[in-house]
Amino acid sequence: MLIARLIADPDRLETRLEAARAELDAADMPVAMAGMLDFCGDVLQISLPHGNPAELRAVLDRHFGPCDLLVSEAEFEVPRLFVSDMDSTMIGQECIDELADFAGIKDQVAAITERAMRGELDFGSALTERVGLLKGLEESAIERCLAERIEPVAGARVLVETLRSKGCRTVLVTGGFHHFADSVAETLGFEHVVANRLGVADGKLSGDLAGPISDASTKLATLEDERDRLGEGARVLATGDGANDIPMIEAADYGVAYRAKPKARDAADGWIERGDLTALLKLFDIPEREWVAG
């Protein structure tokens, strides 16, 4: 069984649905049912008795993109665990790039960040190199950066708080830094944070990390540990945008790429590319009257 839920431009929706249905029929993936959800009326649900999830996503992308989409091989359930990346997912910035601007090296650091997020560079090595470039920067620059540069993406707090109200455990896990992530988690309502720690000496960044690197394997291990604590059958939602998010996206029941790099998008069960993060609440058919205001 395959179930796809999507939010797309309503213009010519029926025409595009018929074209998608025809392409799926030709691929021996017949549509058993298609209709709008009861609670969230702008969400189209398409059910198939069998098929390939990646092929289904590709067909729907061709006919409805850009759209917000999620494909599941079982009936949808509100997740009991939500694990999310931070930079460019829950906030609109890459913290290390913004911090580098205070040191006058943003372009240099941002170029390394972009390549790492695309999966062109080893994340750990790229992180160590970027942190090294920040050596000597006043620790006070972090507070200024938080206050002046870091902003949650639209819908982030509503998503987190609403999921928590439904009994979902919320975890922020990032290759970024506790200096930023702890504040972001408190603002958005995350219950637990996993992140890197910047080394500080005499009020300045030392150019080193304090402790082990939080990377793709850390994100996956965090998801698995948290899921194990919840017990068998706990559905997991994971969101991210870069290559180091791929393992946790693939391990989740609902792996979602948020305005993501191509490799992360290809690995995901769906994506958010049209609306804000509250689109996820719609895809889980949570009516707006039950959303917790941010």
Beta strands, then each sheet from edge to edge (+ up, - down):
strand 1: 2-7
strand 2: 33-36
strand 3: 44-48
strand 4: 68-72
strand 5: 81-84
strand 6: 169-177
strand 7: 192-196
strand 8: 198-201
strand 9: 204-209
strand 10: 236-240
strand 11: 254-258
strand 12: 270-272
sheet 1: 2+ 3- 1+ 4- 12+ 11+ 10+ 5+ 6+ 7+
sheet 2: 8+ 9-
end
